[in-house]
Amino acid sequence: KQEVTQIPAALSVPEGENLVLNCSFTDSAIYNLQWFRQDPGKGLTSLLLIQSSQREQTSGRLNASLDKSSGRSTLYIAASQPGDSATYLCAVRPRGDYKLSFGAGTTVTVRA
Amino acid sequence: EAQVTQNPRYLITVTGKKLTVTCSQNMNHEYMSWYRQDPGLGLRQIYYSMNVEVTDKGDVPEGYKVSRKEKRNFPLILESPSPNQTSLYFCASSPIDSILDSPLHFGNGTRLTVT
């Protein structure tokens, strides 16, 4: 059974600092990995989706890397802003399965 | 606007009183799913549906029922709620032809408290 872990559970940084969020998974036989953002009182918004054949994916200030062999993905957010404060979740889709396995998330606070 | 709509947003009820949480999407998606989110546990799938009249259990289906009579609607039914079903619930949808590669579209969540 796929286990997805996100450490730390919470992170607080000053504005302008680069954010590094970690996601690890136990089974490397994945189809893709997604990063989501969750704001209080809102649903999850997809940020980036990385296919198993890709090493990284970029969108604006966000960059996600994937190392399947070691079971790790990292989400980098450059030059953080208070508006980046949210909970970030990663989810792994196994090969041959529609189901996503979610991590518990990292709650980020960017201090102005 | 393309969206997944859940109602109600907040619900407080008592043990044993049947309730339904509605979910509706306007994107003509075949795939719909219910998740619950609990502190420290991430999202866990309750039930999912690949199309009308096709539903299947997820990881934590006990105590829940669903139906899919129309493509746009996927209600979650708690026949006899218990306090351990206090949680934040999310509905999500996706087109079936690109389900493996498309991100899920989520509703804004329903916070349920069972006393």
Interface residues (C-beta under 8 A of the other chain):
Chain A: V4 A9 Y31 N32 Q34 F36 G41 K42 G43 L44 T45 S46 L49 Q51 L89 A91 R93 Y98 K99 L100 S101 F102 G103 A104 G105
Chain B: V4 R9 Y31 Y35 P39 G40 L41 G42 L43 R44 Q45 Y48 G58 D59 F90 A92 I99 L100 D101 P103 L104 F106 G107 N108 G109
